[in-house]
Amino acid sequence: MFELTMVLKNVSLRPARSLLTVLGLAVAVGAVVALVGIATRFEDSFLDLYRRRGGDLVIQRAGGAVQLSSGIDESLGQRIRRLPGVNKVIGCLMDMISFEQADLFAVLVNGWSLDCPVLDEVTIVSGRRFRKGDRKVVMLGKTLAANLGKHVGDEVELYSEPFKVIGIFDSFSIFESGAVFVQLDELQQLMNRPHHVTGYIVGVDKTAGTDRVVELQRQIASMDPLLVVLPSAEFVRNIAQIRVIRTMAWITSLIALVIGTVGISNTMIMSILERRAEIGTLRAIGWRTLRVVRLVCSESLVLCLCGAALGSLLGVLATRVLAHLPMTSGLVDGQIGAAVIAEGFGLAILTGCLGAMYPAVWVSRWTPLEAMRR
């Protein structure tokens, strides 16, 4: 208890330096929490999208995940449906557009056939879904409609052509809520990709067992050597955008660790130099080297934990702000998991330990007389 009182006193006696150290750590931890949180939620949301659709396998052209520039002939979908054990095949044509007048970029366009189960699974907020005979019509996700300020009956321009909004929908997926739904045949015509889709989601009969999933993966891959057939979880992990975000998060974590370690080390060295007489007195009255080292490390950890708490709050607030900005509301849902917060605190504790290492080793070499002379 006496050591804790000394630690808190030493921190509070130098408020300006302590505050600047805590703020520096908070910015570093906040950046890590925000980036890691966004990357984690991005991956989880994608995986949840496939799982909620009942997708066990994802099929695309070789060359990497989410290849919007290549496609698969629709005839393949009919062949897959005839395989034993397959209970669902969902084909989708995807593209990415922008609404520059609304400062919205990288907006997903999904082309669905009229009998696609996805259209039955979204919740119609206003208007209606596609019907046979509809032409030049679209359905807008709730988030996208709000960002564009569009309602049922309004027009939007896609590929330099006017389309009428016939429905606004909401989805469990943040990506779909920020997307445009177009009829598959119309999107194929607009993209000059007749009878092609970007990929297929395949659902396997659960009573067939996991071995059947592996067998279907092999059978579908043998239909075309240019196909990539992956389980949904593996497919999501290999999406290029997710890998880039994950890599950026780790690089940011490493930079934050280095900066935080240097900052804490500098703060603790300054604190030790200012308290050299105090440390010499403590050694003279019987404090062992280990106790003095523990005092230095405890002060470092207190600063780092304060920085972690403030940084976690900043990270959560930053993601909430991004979730409400029009440019990012269709990609960021503003949720941060407890595991990400724990990772931020873990990084702060590691920073505190590394930052206190050199000052603690340095002060441990001081004899009581040397400390008093310093």
N, C-alpha and C positions, 0 to 999 in steps of 0.2 A: 504493500500500500504506500509506503514511504517513497519507493522508487517511482511509482506511478505519479505521485504528487509532484515529485521533482521533474518528471518528464513534462507534465502539463504546465508546470511553472516555467520551465525553460522555453517551451513553445510560445506561451502567452507573453513572456517578457520581450520578445522580438516580433511584434505583431506584423510589421510591414514585410519582413523577410519571410516569415511563416506563411503569410497570406499569398505572397507572390509564388512561393514554392508550391502551395496547394493549388493555386490557379493554373500554374504550368502543368502540373500532373493532371488536373481536372480536364484541361483541353485535350491532353494526350489520351486519357482514358475515355473521354467522351467520343473522340474520333473513332477509337477502336470499337466501342459499344455500338455506335451508329452503323459503321461499315459492316462489322461482323453480324449485327442484328439484321441489317438489310439483306446481306448475302444469305443468311440462314433462312429468313422468311421467304426470300425469293425462291430458294430451292424447295422449301417445304410446301409453298403454294403450288409450285409446278407439280410436285409429286402428288399432292392432294388432288390436283385437277385430274390426273390420270387415274388415281385410285377411285375417286368418287364416280368416275365414268365407267368403272369396271374394267379398266385396261390393264391387262397383264403383260402384253407385249406391244412395243412401238416399232413401226416399220417406216424407214425412210431410205432415200438414196444414200449411197456411200459418199463420204466426204465430210462427215461431221454432223453434229446434232443441229436440228432446226435449220435445214437447208431450204431457204425460200426460193432460191434460184433454180432448183431442179425439182422434178416431179416423178410421179409413178402413174402408169396407165390405170384407169379405172377397172379394166378387165381383171387386174390382179385381185381386186377386192372380191369379185365374184368367185374366183378360184379359191380364195382363202375361206369364204363362207361355206364351201362344200367340204372342207376338211372336217373329219370327225373330232368332236370335242370343242369346236368353236361355237360360242353362243352369241357373240357380238363382234361386228366389224364396223368401225366408224371411220369414214374417210373425210378429210378436210383439206381445202385449199387455203393457204395462208399467204398474206402479203402484209407489208408495212407501209403506211402512208403518213402524211402530215397534214395538219390544218394550220398553215402558217399564220393566217389571220387571227387565230386564237392562241398562238404560241404553243401549239401542241405538236410534238414530233414523236416518231416511232409509235404510231397508233396501229394496233393490230386489226386486220381485216380478215374475217373468217368466212369462208364459203361453205354452206351446208346444203345438203339435199333436203327436199321437203319431208322425207320420211326419217330424217336423222333424229335419234332419240335426244340429242342435246337440246333441240328446240322445245321438247316436252319437259325438260328438267329445269330450265330457267323460269323465273317468276316474272310474268308480265305485269309491269307496274301500270302502264297505260297503253291503249291501243290494242293491237292483236299481233299474232305471229303470221308467217308467210302462208299464203293459200295458193292453190293451183291456179295458174293464169296471171299471177302477179308479175308485173314487169317494172323495172326501174324503181324498186322499193328497197328499203333497208330497215333493219332493227338496230337501235343504238343501246349500248349498255348505259345503265343509270348514271355512272360516274362520268362517262363521256358526254352524255346528253346535258348534264349539269354544266360541264366545262364549256360546251359549245353554246349553251343557252337555247337548245333546240327542244321542241315539243312535237307531239304527234300532229302530222299535217304539214310540218315545216319541210323545207328542202335542204339537202346538203350536197356538196359537190364532191364526187369521187371520180378520179381519173378524167377530170375536166368535163364530166357529164352530171346533170342534175338528177338526184334521187330523192324520192319522197319518203319521209319517216312515217312508217305505219305502226311502229311499236317501240316501246322503251321497256327494257327488261332489267332484272337484277339477278345476279348469280352469286354462288358461294365463292367463286374465284374472282379475285381482284383483277386478273388479266381480262376475263370476259366482261366484267362490268365496265371496263374501259375500252371495249372493242366495238367494232362494227360487224354486224351479221348481214351477209349478202347471200342470195340464192346461188348455189354452186354453179349452175350452168351460166349465169350472168357473169360471175367473177371469172370463170374460165374464158369467156369471150373477151372481157375487159383486159385480162392479162395475156391474151393470145396463147392460152394453154388448154386447148380443147381436149376433153376427156382425160384430164390429168388432175391429180391431187398432190398435195405436199407430202402426205403420209397417212398411215392407218393406225388406229388403235384397235387392238384385238383382245377381246375378252374370252377367257377359257372357262369351260364348265368346271366348277370347283369340285364336283364329284369325281372328276377324272384324275385328280391328284397332281402333285408337283411334277411328277415324271412326264405327264402329258404336256405340261407347259414347255419343258425342255425339248420334247419330241416335236411339238408344233414349231418351236423356234428353228429347229433343224430343217423341218419340211418346208417352211416358208422361205428360209434362206436359200434352199436348193432351187427354188423357182426362178431365181434371177441372181446371178453372181454379183450384180451391182447393188443388191439390197443389203441394208444393215438392219438386223432384227435383234432387238435388245429388250430385256425386262425393263419395266417402266422405271424402277429405281436406278438402274445402271444408266439408262438413257438420260435421266435428269442430271445425274452427276457429271455426264459428259457434255452437257450443253455448254457451248463456248462462252456465252455471256455469264453464266453462273461461275464457270472456272475463272474468268477474268475478275469478277467481283470478289471471289474467294481469295484469289492471289493478292489483289489490292488490299484486302482486309489484313492478310498476314504481313504484307510489307509495311502497312501502317502500324501494325502491332510492334514490329521489330524496331521501326523508327521511334515510336513512342517509348519503347523500352530503353533504347540508347539515350534519348534526350532526358527521360525521367531519371535514369541512373546518374547521368552527369549532373543534373540539377540537384538531386538529393545529396550526392557526394560533396558538391560545392557547399551546399547549405550546412552540412554536418561538419565539414572542415572549419568553416567560419565560426560555427558554434563552439567547437572544441577550443579554437585559438582564443576566443573571448572568455572561456571558462577554465583556462589552464590553471589558475590559482585554486579554483574550486576543486578541480580534479586532483591536484596535488594534495590538497587538504584531505579529501576523501581517502586517497591512498595512504596518507600519513596516519589517519585514525583507524586504519585497518581494512579498508575496502580492498578486496582481492581484484586482480586483473579482470577475471571473468565478469565480476559485478559491474565494473566500469564499462566493459564492452557491451554488456546487456543494457546498460543505461543509454548508450549511444544508439544501439539498434532499436530500442523501444521508441526513442524520440523519432527516428527515421520512419518507423512503421506507423506511428500516430499521424505524421504528416501525410504519408501515402494513403492511409485509410480515409482520411478526410478528403484527399484529392479524389479517391475512388468513388466516394459517396456523391460528391459534387459532380464528378465526371459522368457517372451513371445517369444522374438526373439530366445533365446537359445532353447526353446521347439519346435518352428517351424523348426529350423535348424536340430535339433536332429531327428525329424520325416522324414525330407527330406533325411537325411543320411541313415536312416533305410530303406527308400523306394528304395534306390539304392544299398543296400547290397544284395548279392545273397541269403543269408540265410533268409532274411525277406522281400524281394521285392515282394513275392507272397502273403503277408499278410498285408503289410502296404503300403498305397497309397500316404502317405506324405502330405495329406490335413488336415488342422486344421480349424475348423469352427469358426466364429466370437463369437459364444456363449461360446466356450471353452476359448478363449482369455478373454472374459468378466468375466468368472469364475475365471481365474487367477488374474485379477485385483481386483475382489471382495475379493478373499482370501488375497491379499496383503493389501487392505484397512482394512479388519477385523484384520489382524495381527498388522497393525499400531495402530489401536484403542486400542486393548488389550495390546499391548506393552507399550503404553503411559499411560495406566490407572494408574498403581501404581506410576510412577514418578510424574504424574500430581496431584494425590491425596496427595502425600508426600509434594510437593512444595507448594500446596495450604494451608498447615498448617503453613507455615513459616510467622512470622510477619516481617515487614521491619527491625526491630532491630535484630531479631534472624538471618535473612539472612545475614546481614552485619557482625555479630559476627562470623558466620560460615566461 
